[in-house]
Amino acid sequence: MIFNRSVPSDTLLPHIHYRDVEAAIAWLGNAFGFVEHYRHGDPVNGAQMSAGNAWIMVKRAGHGDVTPKE
């Protein structure tokens, strides 16, 4: 098995799409205690975050990724 240093091998890594990734990073940190591991893009279009043993990927939503608010 190949070892991946960016996230433990026994971790489920959900990808969550947001319209504003930078705002999502701040909100997830304040609301749930997630800490940013790394981010990519300029402007930011994705980030990996963790809270304890929980890991998530935050991605910028593309056309059709997010249901419009009514």
All heavy atoms as TSV, in Angstrom:
chain	resi	resn	atom	element	x	y	z
A	1	MET	N	N	0.836	-1.173	0.000
A	1	MET	CA	C	0.000	0.000	0.000
A	1	MET	C	C	0.885	1.243	0.000
A	1	MET	O	O	1.883	1.306	0.719
A	1	MET	CB	C	-0.896	-0.013	1.225
A	1	MET	CG	C	-1.766	1.189	1.322
A	1	MET	SD	S	-2.574	1.047	2.855
A	1	MET	CE	C	-3.931	1.780	2.976
A	2	ILE	N	N	0.527	2.232	-0.786
A	2	ILE	CA	C	1.269	3.479	-0.856
A	2	ILE	C	C	0.802	4.387	0.272
A	2	ILE	O	O	-0.388	4.567	0.492
A	2	ILE	CB	C	1.060	4.169	-2.213
A	2	ILE	CG1	C	1.601	3.280	-3.331
A	2	ILE	CG2	C	1.718	5.531	-2.239
A	2	ILE	CD1	C	1.287	3.791	-4.716
A	3	PHE	N	N	1.749	4.959	1.013
A	3	PHE	CA	C	1.436	5.847	2.123
A	3	PHE	C	C	1.199	7.256	1.605
A	3	PHE	O	O	2.004	7.798	0.858
A	3	PHE	CB	C	2.570	5.836	3.135
A	3	PHE	CG	C	2.340	6.737	4.317
A	3	PHE	CD1	C	1.383	6.420	5.258
A	3	PHE	CD2	C	3.068	7.896	4.468
A	3	PHE	CE1	C	1.156	7.249	6.351
A	3	PHE	CE2	C	2.848	8.730	5.554
A	3	PHE	CZ	C	1.891	8.397	6.495
A	4	ASN	N	N	0.081	7.863	1.986
A	4	ASN	CA	C	-0.259	9.234	1.601
A	4	ASN	C	C	-0.075	10.118	2.822
A	4	ASN	O	O	-0.830	10.037	3.782
A	4	ASN	CB	C	-1.701	9.292	1.096
A	4	ASN	CG	C	-2.121	10.673	0.654
A	4	ASN	OD1	O	-1.456	11.658	0.939
A	4	ASN	ND2	N	-3.231	10.743	-0.039
A	5	ARG	N	N	0.917	11.004	2.786
A	5	ARG	CA	C	1.217	11.850	3.942
A	5	ARG	C	C	0.169	12.928	4.189
A	5	ARG	O	O	0.086	13.482	5.264
A	5	ARG	CB	C	2.566	12.531	3.762
A	5	ARG	CG	C	3.712	11.557	3.738
A	5	ARG	CD	C	5.025	12.263	3.495
A	5	ARG	NE	N	4.949	12.998	2.236
A	5	ARG	CZ	C	5.622	14.095	1.968
A	5	ARG	NH1	N	6.415	14.622	2.859
A	5	ARG	NH2	N	5.511	14.683	0.806
A	6	SER	N	N	-0.661	13.259	3.179
A	6	SER	CA	C	-1.595	14.372	3.338
A	6	SER	C	C	-2.827	14.021	4.161
A	6	SER	O	O	-3.470	14.906	4.698
A	6	SER	CB	C	-2.017	14.927	1.976
A	6	SER	OG	O	-2.774	13.980	1.273
A	7	VAL	N	N	-3.169	12.762	4.255
A	7	VAL	CA	C	-4.326	12.348	5.050
A	7	VAL	C	C	-4.161	10.869	5.408
A	7	VAL	O	O	-3.634	10.093	4.606
A	7	VAL	CB	C	-5.645	12.603	4.284
A	7	VAL	CG1	C	-5.924	11.528	3.274
A	7	VAL	CG2	C	-6.819	12.773	5.200
A	8	PRO	N	N	-4.537	10.455	6.609
A	8	PRO	CA	C	-4.397	9.045	6.993
A	8	PRO	C	C	-5.158	8.119	6.056
A	8	PRO	O	O	-6.200	8.480	5.512
A	8	PRO	CB	C	-5.003	9.004	8.402
A	8	PRO	CG	C	-4.912	10.408	8.897
A	8	PRO	CD	C	-5.063	11.276	7.691
A	9	SER	N	N	-4.635	6.917	5.876
A	9	SER	CA	C	-5.222	5.981	4.911
A	9	SER	C	C	-6.583	5.441	5.335
A	9	SER	O	O	-7.335	4.963	4.495
A	9	SER	CB	C	-4.270	4.806	4.683
A	9	SER	OG	O	-4.057	4.120	5.903
A	10	ASP	N	N	-6.915	5.500	6.606
A	10	ASP	CA	C	-8.193	4.968	7.077
A	10	ASP	C	C	-9.251	6.057	7.245
A	10	ASP	O	O	-10.201	5.905	7.989
A	10	ASP	CB	C	-8.008	4.218	8.393
A	10	ASP	CG	C	-7.470	5.099	9.511
A	10	ASP	OD1	O	-7.006	6.212	9.220
A	10	ASP	OD2	O	-7.508	4.665	10.659
A	11	THR	N	N	-9.097	7.159	6.522
A	11	THR	CA	C	-9.998	8.297	6.662
A	11	THR	C	C	-10.879	8.452	5.437
A	11	THR	O	O	-10.399	8.405	4.310
A	11	THR	CB	C	-9.183	9.601	6.864
A	11	THR	OG1	O	-8.402	9.459	8.041
A	11	THR	CG2	C	-10.074	10.803	6.984
A	12	LEU	N	N	-12.175	8.627	5.667
A	12	LEU	CA	C	-13.108	8.983	4.609
A	12	LEU	C	C	-12.998	10.488	4.411
A	12	LEU	O	O	-13.058	11.248	5.373
A	12	LEU	CB	C	-14.533	8.602	5.027
A	12	LEU	CG	C	-15.645	8.975	4.066
A	12	LEU	CD1	C	-15.497	8.188	2.776
A	12	LEU	CD2	C	-16.987	8.706	4.699
A	13	LEU	N	N	-12.800	10.942	3.177
A	13	LEU	CA	C	-12.539	12.361	2.922
A	13	LEU	C	C	-13.635	12.947	2.036
A	13	LEU	O	O	-13.530	12.965	0.819
A	13	LEU	CB	C	-11.168	12.527	2.256
A	13	LEU	CG	C	-10.674	13.943	2.048
A	13	LEU	CD1	C	-10.520	14.672	3.375
A	13	LEU	CD2	C	-9.348	13.924	1.311
A	14	PRO	N	N	-14.724	13.442	2.652
A	14	PRO	CA	C	-15.802	14.033	1.856
A	14	PRO	C	C	-15.368	15.354	1.230
A	14	PRO	O	O	-14.572	16.098	1.805
A	14	PRO	CB	C	-16.928	14.250	2.869
A	14	PRO	CG	C	-16.256	14.313	4.186
A	14	PRO	CD	C	-15.014	13.476	4.083
A	15	HIS	N	N	-15.879	15.626	0.037
A	15	HIS	CA	C	-15.639	16.885	-0.666
A	15	HIS	C	C	-16.936	17.689	-0.603
A	15	HIS	O	O	-17.969	17.233	-1.087
A	15	HIS	CB	C	-15.247	16.624	-2.117
A	15	HIS	CG	C	-13.888	16.036	-2.265
A	15	HIS	ND1	N	-13.541	14.809	-1.748
A	15	HIS	CD2	C	-12.782	16.519	-2.859
A	15	HIS	CE1	C	-12.274	14.566	-2.031
A	15	HIS	NE2	N	-11.795	15.582	-2.709
A	16	ILE	N	N	-16.861	18.874	-0.004
A	16	ILE	CA	C	-18.035	19.718	0.181
A	16	ILE	C	C	-17.858	20.964	-0.675
A	16	ILE	O	O	-16.807	21.611	-0.628
A	16	ILE	CB	C	-18.206	20.099	1.666
A	16	ILE	CG1	C	-18.245	18.830	2.525
A	16	ILE	CG2	C	-19.467	20.922	1.853
A	16	ILE	CD1	C	-18.172	19.089	4.007
A	17	HIS	N	N	-18.861	21.288	-1.464
A	17	HIS	CA	C	-18.778	22.419	-2.383
A	17	HIS	C	C	-19.444	23.661	-1.790
A	17	HIS	O	O	-20.546	23.581	-1.264
A	17	HIS	CB	C	-19.468	22.068	-3.704
A	17	HIS	CG	C	-18.777	20.969	-4.440
A	17	HIS	ND1	N	-18.914	20.793	-5.786
A	17	HIS	CD2	C	-17.933	19.984	-4.044
A	17	HIS	CE1	C	-18.199	19.762	-6.174
A	17	HIS	NE2	N	-17.606	19.253	-5.128
A	18	TYR	N	N	-18.754	24.790	-1.906
A	18	TYR	CA	C	-19.253	26.084	-1.443
A	18	TYR	C	C	-19.038	27.118	-2.539
A	18	TYR	O	O	-18.072	27.025	-3.293
A	18	TYR	CB	C	-18.494	26.554	-0.191
A	18	TYR	CG	C	-18.787	25.764	1.053
A	18	TYR	CD1	C	-17.997	24.685	1.421
A	18	TYR	CD2	C	-19.847	26.116	1.872
A	18	TYR	CE1	C	-18.259	23.970	2.571
A	18	TYR	CE2	C	-20.118	25.403	3.028
A	18	TYR	CZ	C	-19.320	24.333	3.372
A	18	TYR	OH	O	-19.579	23.634	4.513
A	19	ARG	N	N	-19.890	28.102	-2.591
A	19	ARG	CA	C	-19.704	29.198	-3.551
A	19	ARG	C	C	-18.500	30.050	-3.180
A	19	ARG	O	O	-17.755	30.497	-4.045
A	19	ARG	CB	C	-20.955	30.061	-3.613
A	19	ARG	CG	C	-22.105	29.378	-4.299
A	19	ARG	CD	C	-23.271	30.345	-4.491
A	19	ARG	NE	N	-24.354	29.670	-5.167
A	19	ARG	CZ	C	-25.542	29.452	-4.647
A	19	ARG	NH1	N	-25.821	29.886	-3.427
A	19	ARG	NH2	N	-26.459	28.817	-5.319
A	20	ASP	N	N	-18.311	30.322	-1.884
A	20	ASP	CA	C	-17.215	31.167	-1.398
A	20	ASP	C	C	-16.342	30.326	-0.476
A	20	ASP	O	O	-16.651	30.150	0.709
A	20	ASP	CB	C	-17.787	32.387	-0.664
A	20	ASP	CG	C	-16.729	33.377	-0.234
A	20	ASP	OD1	O	-15.545	32.992	-0.120
A	20	ASP	OD2	O	-17.099	34.538	0.002
A	21	VAL	N	N	-15.249	29.809	-1.006
A	21	VAL	CA	C	-14.393	28.892	-0.252
A	21	VAL	C	C	-13.738	29.584	0.943
A	21	VAL	O	O	-13.676	29.019	2.035
A	21	VAL	CB	C	-13.326	28.255	-1.175
A	21	VAL	CG1	C	-12.328	27.441	-0.377
A	21	VAL	CG2	C	-13.997	27.379	-2.222
A	22	GLU	N	N	-13.255	30.806	0.764
A	22	GLU	CA	C	-12.604	31.500	1.879
A	22	GLU	C	C	-13.577	31.731	3.036
A	22	GLU	O	O	-13.219	31.552	4.203
A	22	GLU	CB	C	-11.987	32.815	1.413
A	22	GLU	CG	C	-10.760	32.574	0.542
A	22	GLU	CD	C	-9.987	33.835	0.283
A	22	GLU	OE1	O	-9.402	34.355	1.253
A	22	GLU	OE2	O	-9.961	34.278	-0.873
A	23	ALA	N	N	-14.812	32.102	2.733
A	23	ALA	CA	C	-15.821	32.285	3.780
A	23	ALA	C	C	-16.146	30.943	4.431
A	23	ALA	O	O	-16.343	30.874	5.654
A	23	ALA	CB	C	-17.081	32.923	3.205
A	24	ALA	N	N	-16.191	29.875	3.649
A	24	ALA	CA	C	-16.477	28.538	4.190
A	24	ALA	C	C	-15.375	28.094	5.138
A	24	ALA	O	O	-15.653	27.527	6.201
A	24	ALA	CB	C	-16.638	27.530	3.056
A	25	ILE	N	N	-14.115	28.366	4.783
A	25	ILE	CA	C	-12.988	28.009	5.648
A	25	ILE	C	C	-13.130	28.707	7.002
A	25	ILE	O	O	-12.997	28.079	8.051
A	25	ILE	CB	C	-11.651	28.373	4.972
A	25	ILE	CG1	C	-11.396	27.457	3.768
A	25	ILE	CG2	C	-10.499	28.289	5.968
A	25	ILE	CD1	C	-10.257	27.914	2.872
A	26	ALA	N	N	-13.415	29.985	6.971
A	26	ALA	CA	C	-13.582	30.751	8.216
A	26	ALA	C	C	-14.767	30.236	9.020
A	26	ALA	O	O	-14.676	30.037	10.241
A	26	ALA	CB	C	-13.753	32.236	7.901
A	27	TRP	N	N	-15.895	30.001	8.355
A	27	TRP	CA	C	-17.101	29.545	9.044
A	27	TRP	C	C	-16.896	28.168	9.665
A	27	TRP	O	O	-17.266	27.938	10.830
A	27	TRP	CB	C	-18.287	29.524	8.078
A	27	TRP	CG	C	-19.533	29.052	8.723
A	27	TRP	CD1	C	-20.333	29.742	9.583
A	27	TRP	CD2	C	-20.132	27.753	8.588
A	27	TRP	NE1	N	-21.392	28.956	9.988
A	27	TRP	CE2	C	-21.287	27.728	9.385
A	27	TRP	CE3	C	-19.801	26.621	7.857
A	27	TRP	CZ2	C	-22.103	26.619	9.479
A	27	TRP	CZ3	C	-20.618	25.506	7.956
A	27	TRP	CH2	C	-21.762	25.519	8.762
A	28	LEU	N	N	-16.315	27.228	8.920
A	28	LEU	CA	C	-16.088	25.881	9.446
A	28	LEU	C	C	-15.142	25.912	10.651
A	28	LEU	O	O	-15.315	25.145	11.598
A	28	LEU	CB	C	-15.533	24.969	8.349
A	28	LEU	CG	C	-16.536	24.603	7.261
A	28	LEU	CD1	C	-15.821	24.072	6.025
A	28	LEU	CD2	C	-17.551	23.590	7.783
A	29	GLY	N	N	-14.168	26.811	10.627
A	29	GLY	CA	C	-13.265	26.951	11.770
A	29	GLY	C	C	-13.981	27.498	12.992
A	29	GLY	O	O	-13.838	26.962	14.096
A	30	ASN	N	N	-14.753	28.550	12.780
A	30	ASN	CA	C	-15.465	29.167	13.904
A	30	ASN	C	C	-16.585	28.290	14.436
A	30	ASN	O	O	-16.788	28.181	15.646
A	30	ASN	CB	C	-16.038	30.523	13.489
A	30	ASN	CG	C	-14.963	31.555	13.260
A	30	ASN	OD1	O	-13.900	31.491	13.865
A	30	ASN	ND2	N	-15.220	32.494	12.373
A	31	ALA	N	N	-17.353	27.666	13.556
A	31	ALA	CA	C	-18.529	26.902	13.970
A	31	ALA	C	C	-18.194	25.518	14.518
A	31	ALA	O	O	-18.833	25.049	15.464
A	31	ALA	CB	C	-19.497	26.761	12.789
A	32	PHE	N	N	-17.190	24.855	13.932
A	32	PHE	CA	C	-16.936	23.458	14.278
A	32	PHE	C	C	-15.502	23.173	14.710
A	32	PHE	O	O	-15.164	22.031	15.002
A	32	PHE	CB	C	-17.285	22.548	13.099
A	32	PHE	CG	C	-18.712	22.683	12.654
A	32	PHE	CD1	C	-19.020	23.351	11.476
A	32	PHE	CD2	C	-19.752	22.171	13.415
A	32	PHE	CE1	C	-20.337	23.486	11.056
A	32	PHE	CE2	C	-21.063	22.303	13.006
A	32	PHE	CZ	C	-21.360	22.968	11.834
A	33	GLY	N	N	-14.645	24.181	14.698
A	33	GLY	CA	C	-13.268	23.983	15.125
A	33	GLY	C	C	-12.362	23.360	14.082
A	33	GLY	O	O	-11.276	22.861	14.420
A	34	PHE	N	N	-12.763	23.371	12.803
A	34	PHE	CA	C	-11.893	22.840	11.758
A	34	PHE	C	C	-10.661	23.726	11.609
A	34	PHE	O	O	-10.738	24.947	11.722
A	34	PHE	CB	C	-12.625	22.752	10.413
A	34	PHE	CG	C	-13.427	21.501	10.262
A	34	PHE	CD1	C	-14.766	21.477	10.628
A	34	PHE	CD2	C	-12.856	20.343	9.770
A	34	PHE	CE1	C	-15.517	20.325	10.498
A	34	PHE	CE2	C	-13.597	19.182	9.641
A	34	PHE	CZ	C	-14.928	19.169	10.006
A	35	VAL	N	N	-9.524	23.109	11.350
A	35	VAL	CA	C	-8.257	23.803	11.144
A	35	VAL	C	C	-7.800	23.522	9.720
A	35	VAL	O	O	-7.839	22.383	9.254
A	35	VAL	CB	C	-7.199	23.292	12.156
A	35	VAL	CG1	C	-5.851	23.937	11.897
A	35	VAL	CG2	C	-7.662	23.528	13.582
A	36	GLU	N	N	-7.357	24.546	9.056
A	36	GLU	CA	C	-6.902	24.412	7.669
A	36	GLU	C	C	-5.561	23.691	7.620
A	36	GLU	O	O	-4.610	24.063	8.313
A	36	GLU	CB	C	-6.773	25.811	7.072
A	36	GLU	CG	C	-6.404	25.833	5.633
A	36	GLU	CD	C	-6.318	27.242	5.091
A	36	GLU	OE1	O	-7.018	28.146	5.600
A	36	GLU	OE2	O	-5.518	27.450	4.173
A	37	HIS	N	N	-5.485	22.662	6.786
A	37	HIS	CA	C	-4.243	21.910	6.577
A	37	HIS	C	C	-3.483	22.523	5.405
A	37	HIS	O	O	-2.290	22.751	5.486
A	37	HIS	CB	C	-4.571	20.440	6.329
A	37	HIS	CG	C	-3.388	19.560	6.135
A	37	HIS	ND1	N	-2.469	19.344	7.130
A	37	HIS	CD2	C	-2.967	18.847	5.065
A	37	HIS	CE1	C	-1.536	18.527	6.674
A	37	HIS	NE2	N	-1.819	18.218	5.435
A	38	TYR	N	N	-4.180	22.760	4.301
A	38	TYR	CA	C	-3.621	23.502	3.180
A	38	TYR	C	C	-4.744	24.031	2.313
A	38	TYR	O	O	-5.876	23.592	2.387
A	38	TYR	CB	C	-2.641	22.662	2.346
A	38	TYR	CG	C	-3.290	21.619	1.481
A	38	TYR	CD1	C	-3.756	21.926	0.205
A	38	TYR	CD2	C	-3.418	20.306	1.917
A	38	TYR	CE1	C	-4.359	20.975	-0.588
A	38	TYR	CE2	C	-4.010	19.340	1.128
A	38	TYR	CZ	C	-4.469	19.684	-0.128
A	38	TYR	OH	O	-5.058	18.736	-0.912
A	39	ARG	N	N	-4.430	25.015	1.476
A	39	ARG	CA	C	-5.390	25.549	0.502
A	39	ARG	C	C	-4.683	25.674	-0.833
A	39	ARG	O	O	-3.456	25.721	-0.890
A	39	ARG	CB	C	-5.967	26.887	0.942
A	39	ARG	CG	C	-4.982	28.021	1.027
A	39	ARG	CD	C	-5.605	29.385	1.276
A	39	ARG	NE	N	-6.287	29.464	2.557
A	39	ARG	CZ	C	-7.091	30.460	2.904
A	39	ARG	NH1	N	-7.281	31.476	2.102
A	39	ARG	NH2	N	-7.680	30.465	4.079
A	40	HIS	N	N	-5.465	25.727	-1.902
A	40	HIS	CA	C	-4.858	25.859	-3.224
A	40	HIS	C	C	-5.689	26.789	-4.097
A	40	HIS	O	O	-6.879	26.991	-3.877
A	40	HIS	CB	C	-4.679	24.497	-3.901
A	40	HIS	CG	C	-5.935	23.691	-4.007
A	40	HIS	ND1	N	-6.812	23.809	-5.051
A	40	HIS	CD2	C	-6.458	22.760	-3.184
A	40	HIS	CE1	C	-7.820	22.980	-4.872
A	40	HIS	NE2	N	-7.632	22.337	-3.739
A	41	GLY	N	N	-5.016	27.372	-5.086
A	41	GLY	CA	C	-5.658	28.267	-6.039
A	41	GLY	C	C	-5.496	29.725	-5.658
A	41	GLY	O	O	-5.248	30.066	-4.514
A	42	ASP	N	N	-5.570	30.573	-6.662
A	42	ASP	CA	C	-5.525	32.021	-6.455
A	42	ASP	C	C	-6.451	32.654	-7.481
A	42	ASP	O	O	-6.065	32.793	-8.633
A	42	ASP	CB	C	-4.101	32.550	-6.605
A	42	ASP	CG	C	-3.992	34.023	-6.268
A	42	ASP	OD1	O	-4.897	34.546	-5.597
A	42	ASP	OD2	O	-2.994	34.640	-6.680
A	43	PRO	N	N	-7.693	32.977	-7.115
A	43	PRO	CA	C	-8.252	32.942	-5.758
A	43	PRO	C	C	-8.446	31.507	-5.270
A	43	PRO	O	O	-8.449	30.564	-6.059
A	43	PRO	CB	C	-9.599	33.645	-5.914
A	43	PRO	CG	C	-9.989	33.443	-7.334
A	43	PRO	CD	C	-8.693	33.410	-8.111
A	44	VAL	N	N	-8.607	31.355	-3.981
A	44	VAL	CA	C	-8.720	30.038	-3.353
A	44	VAL	C	C	-9.886	29.269	-3.961
A	44	VAL	O	O	-11.006	29.757	-4.025
A	44	VAL	CB	C	-8.931	30.176	-1.826
A	44	VAL	CG1	C	-9.091	28.814	-1.182
A	44	VAL	CG2	C	-7.781	30.925	-1.202
A	45	ASN	N	N	-9.599	28.031	-4.433
A	45	ASN	CA	C	-10.679	27.207	-4.969
A	45	ASN	C	C	-10.770	25.856	-4.279
A	45	ASN	O	O	-11.570	25.014	-4.658
A	45	ASN	CB	C	-10.566	27.049	-6.484
A	45	ASN	CG	C	-9.295	26.384	-6.921
A	45	ASN	OD1	O	-8.585	25.790	-6.117
A	45	ASN	ND2	N	-8.978	26.487	-8.192
A	46	GLY	N	N	-9.970	25.649	-3.230
A	46	GLY	CA	C	-10.077	24.417	-2.476
A	46	GLY	C	C	-9.205	24.435	-1.243
A	46	GLY	O	O	-8.242	25.204	-1.156
A	47	ALA	N	N	-9.547	23.593	-0.274
A	47	ALA	CA	C	-8.764	23.487	0.953
A	47	ALA	C	C	-9.039	22.142	1.611
A	47	ALA	O	O	-10.110	21.560	1.436
A	47	ALA	CB	C	-9.116	24.605	1.921
A	48	GLN	N	N	-8.047	21.664	2.344
A	48	GLN	CA	C	-8.206	20.472	3.162
A	48	GLN	C	C	-8.210	20.936	4.606
A	48	GLN	O	O	-7.356	21.728	5.009
A	48	GLN	CB	C	-7.066	19.492	2.912
A	48	GLN	CG	C	-7.233	18.173	3.626
A	48	GLN	CD	C	-6.081	17.240	3.336
A	48	GLN	OE1	O	-4.932	17.572	3.644
A	48	GLN	NE2	N	-6.373	16.106	2.745
A	49	MET	N	N	-9.178	20.442	5.393
A	49	MET	CA	C	-9.329	20.883	6.780
A	49	MET	C	C	-9.545	19.673	7.680
A	49	MET	O	O	-10.024	18.634	7.225
A	49	MET	CB	C	-10.512	21.841	6.891
A	49	MET	CG	C	-10.389	23.056	6.004
A	49	MET	SD	S	-11.757	24.203	6.212
A	49	MET	CE	C	-11.313	24.924	7.792
A	50	SER	N	N	-9.204	19.848	8.963
A	50	SER	CA	C	-9.419	18.768	9.920
A	50	SER	C	C	-9.924	19.316	11.240
A	50	SER	O	O	-9.681	20.468	11.587
A	50	SER	CB	C	-8.114	17.997	10.156
A	50	SER	OG	O	-7.166	18.820	10.789
A	51	ALA	N	N	-10.642	18.463	11.948
A	51	ALA	CA	C	-11.083	18.713	13.317
A	51	ALA	C	C	-10.911	17.391	14.041
A	51	ALA	O	O	-11.685	16.457	13.832
A	51	ALA	CB	C	-12.527	19.188	13.370
A	52	GLY	N	N	-9.857	17.282	14.829
A	52	GLY	CA	C	-9.547	15.996	15.451
A	52	GLY	C	C	-9.195	14.997	14.364
A	52	GLY	O	O	-8.350	15.263	13.513
A	53	ASN	N	N	-9.885	13.850	14.341
A	53	ASN	CA	C	-9.649	12.842	13.320
A	53	ASN	C	C	-10.561	12.986	12.111
A	53	ASN	O	O	-10.536	12.149	11.216
A	53	ASN	CB	C	-9.815	11.435	13.903
A	53	ASN	CG	C	-8.689	11.067	14.831
A	53	ASN	OD1	O	-7.571	11.566	14.693
A	53	ASN	ND2	N	-8.961	10.211	15.798
A	54	ALA	N	N	-11.390	14.018	12.095
A	54	ALA	CA	C	-12.299	14.255	10.969
A	54	ALA	C	C	-11.604	15.148	9.939
A	54	ALA	O	O	-11.037	16.177	10.282
A	54	ALA	CB	C	-13.579	14.925	11.448
A	55	TRP	N	N	-11.655	14.746	8.682
A	55	TRP	CA	C	-11.039	15.502	7.579
A	55	TRP	C	C	-12.087	15.780	6.524
A	55	TRP	O	O	-12.951	14.933	6.253
A	55	TRP	CB	C	-9.902	14.700	6.949
A	55	TRP	CG	C	-8.711	14.575	7.822
A	55	TRP	CD1	C	-8.533	13.687	8.854
A	55	TRP	CD2	C	-7.526	15.364	7.757
A	55	TRP	NE1	N	-7.304	13.885	9.428
A	55	TRP	CE2	C	-6.662	14.901	8.767
A	55	TRP	CE3	C	-7.112	16.401	6.934
A	55	TRP	CZ2	C	-5.407	15.455	8.986
A	55	TRP	CZ3	C	-5.856	16.943	7.145
A	55	TRP	CH2	C	-5.024	16.470	8.162
A	56	ILE	N	N	-12.011	16.964	5.904
A	56	ILE	CA	C	-12.895	17.310	4.791
A	56	ILE	C	C	-12.097	18.072	3.739
A	56	ILE	O	O	-11.061	18.676	4.034
A	56	ILE	CB	C	-14.100	18.178	5.229
A	56	ILE	CG1	C	-13.638	19.494	5.862
A	56	ILE	CG2	C	-15.033	17.415	6.144
A	56	ILE	CD1	C	-14.760	20.472	6.150
A	57	MET	N	N	-12.588	18.018	2.515
A	57	MET	CA	C	-12.080	18.845	1.425
A	57	MET	C	C	-13.166	19.855	1.108
A	57	MET	O	O	-14.334	19.494	0.944
A	57	MET	CB	C	-11.793	18.021	0.173
A	57	MET	CG	C	-10.581	17.132	0.269
A	57	MET	SD	S	-9.018	18.015	0.427
A	57	MET	CE	C	-8.900	18.854	-1.135
A	58	VAL	N	N	-12.795	21.109	1.038
A	58	VAL	CA	C	-13.713	22.190	0.682
A	58	VAL	C	C	-13.346	22.632	-0.721
A	58	VAL	O	O	-12.176	22.898	-0.998
A	58	VAL	CB	C	-13.571	23.365	1.680
A	58	VAL	CG1	C	-14.479	24.511	1.300
A	58	VAL	CG2	C	-13.854	22.897	3.097
A	59	LYS	N	N	-14.331	22.647	-1.624
A	59	LYS	CA	C	-14.075	23.003	-3.015
A	59	LYS	C	C	-15.015	24.107	-3.465
A	59	LYS	O	O	-16.133	24.193	-2.975
A	59	LYS	CB	C	-14.292	21.780	-3.912
A	59	LYS	CG	C	-13.336	20.635	-3.657
A	59	LYS	CD	C	-13.665	19.425	-4.485
A	59	LYS	CE	C	-13.479	19.749	-5.951
A	59	LYS	NZ	N	-13.729	18.608	-6.829
A	60	ARG	N	N	-14.554	24.901	-4.421
A	60	ARG	CA	C	-15.419	25.920	-5.005
A	60	ARG	C	C	-16.458	25.230	-5.883
A	60	ARG	O	O	-16.138	24.365	-6.692
A	60	ARG	CB	C	-14.640	26.911	-5.855
A	60	ARG	CG	C	-15.575	28.003	-6.383
A	60	ARG	CD	C	-14.911	29.025	-7.236
A	60	ARG	NE	N	-13.622	29.421	-6.701
A	60	ARG	CZ	C	-12.692	29.995	-7.429
A	60	ARG	NH1	N	-12.883	30.240	-8.696
A	60	ARG	NH2	N	-11.542	30.328	-6.885
A	61	ALA	N	N	-17.710	25.618	-5.695
A	61	ALA	CA	C	-18.796	25.039	-6.474
A	61	ALA	C	C	-18.713	25.531	-7.913
A	61	ALA	O	O	-18.491	26.714	-8.163
A	61	ALA	CB	C	-20.146	25.441	-5.871
A	62	GLY	N	N	-18.878	24.607	-8.826
A	62	GLY	CA	C	-18.943	24.951	-10.234
A	62	GLY	C	C	-20.387	25.071	-10.676
A	62	GLY	O	O	-21.315	24.818	-9.893
A	63	HIS	N	N	-20.592	25.426	-11.918
A	63	HIS	CA	C	-21.949	25.544	-12.459
A	63	HIS	C	C	-22.681	24.214	-12.305
A	63	HIS	O	O	-22.181	23.177	-12.714
A	63	HIS	CB	C	-21.897	25.957	-13.923
A	63	HIS	CG	C	-23.232	26.127	-14.549
A	63	HIS	ND1	N	-24.061	27.163	-14.208
A	63	HIS	CD2	C	-23.889	25.379	-15.456
A	63	HIS	CE1	C	-25.175	27.042	-14.888
A	63	HIS	NE2	N	-25.085	25.965	-15.660
A	64	GLY	N	N	-23.836	24.239	-11.657
A	64	GLY	CA	C	-24.626	23.028	-11.471
A	64	GLY	C	C	-24.307	22.238	-10.218
A	64	GLY	O	O	-24.959	21.260	-9.913
A	65	ASP	N	N	-23.253	22.637	-9.458
A	65	ASP	CA	C	-22.865	21.911	-8.235
A	65	ASP	C	C	-23.727	22.252	-7.043
A	65	ASP	O	O	-23.857	21.472	-6.124
A	65	ASP	CB	C	-21.423	22.213	-7.870
A	65	ASP	CG	C	-20.435	21.531	-8.797
A	65	ASP	OD1	O	-20.834	20.595	-9.508
A	65	ASP	OD2	O	-19.262	21.945	-8.812
A	66	VAL	N	N	-24.315	23.457	-7.035
A	66	VAL	CA	C	-25.080	23.914	-5.884
A	66	VAL	C	C	-26.501	24.222	-6.312
A	66	VAL	O	O	-26.735	24.859	-7.338
A	66	VAL	CB	C	-24.438	25.197	-5.284
A	66	VAL	CG1	C	-25.278	25.736	-4.153
A	66	VAL	CG2	C	-23.031	24.896	-4.799
A	67	THR	N	N	-27.441	23.748	-5.529
A	67	THR	CA	C	-28.851	24.042	-5.816
A	67	THR	C	C	-29.136	25.483	-5.452
A	67	THR	O	O	-28.833	25.916	-4.341
A	67	THR	CB	C	-29.757	23.103	-4.989
A	67	THR	OG1	O	-29.408	21.767	-5.278
A	67	THR	CG2	C	-31.223	23.354	-5.314
A	68	PRO	N	N	-29.703	26.258	-6.376
A	68	PRO	CA	C	-29.996	27.680	-6.082
A	68	PRO	C	C	-30.998	27.805	-4.940
A	68	PRO	O	O	-31.883	26.980	-4.778
A	68	PRO	CB	C	-30.589	28.209	-7.375
A	68	PRO	CG	C	-30.390	27.167	-8.396
A	68	PRO	CD	C	-30.094	25.884	-7.705
A	69	LYS	N	N	-30.830	28.861	-4.141
A	69	LYS	CA	C	-31.797	29.152	-3.070
A	69	LYS	C	C	-33.051	29.703	-3.692
A	69	LYS	O	O	-33.005	30.460	-4.643
A	69	LYS	CB	C	-31.206	30.163	-2.088
A	69	LYS	CG	C	-30.048	29.634	-1.305
A	69	LYS	CD	C	-29.543	30.678	-0.347
A	69	LYS	CE	C	-28.368	30.146	0.437
A	69	LYS	NZ	N	-27.830	31.130	1.340
A	70	GLU	N	N	-34.183	29.331	-3.124
A	70	GLU	CA	C	-35.459	29.831	-3.640
A	70	GLU	C	C	-35.937	30.995	-2.831
A	70	GLU	O	O	-35.649	31.180	-1.717
A	70	GLU	CB	C	-36.493	28.720	-3.631
A	70	GLU	CG	C	-36.101	27.621	-4.613
A	70	GLU	CD	C	-37.163	26.553	-4.664
A	70	GLU	OE1	O	-38.339	26.809	-4.337
A	70	GLU	OE2	O	-36.813	25.442	-5.026
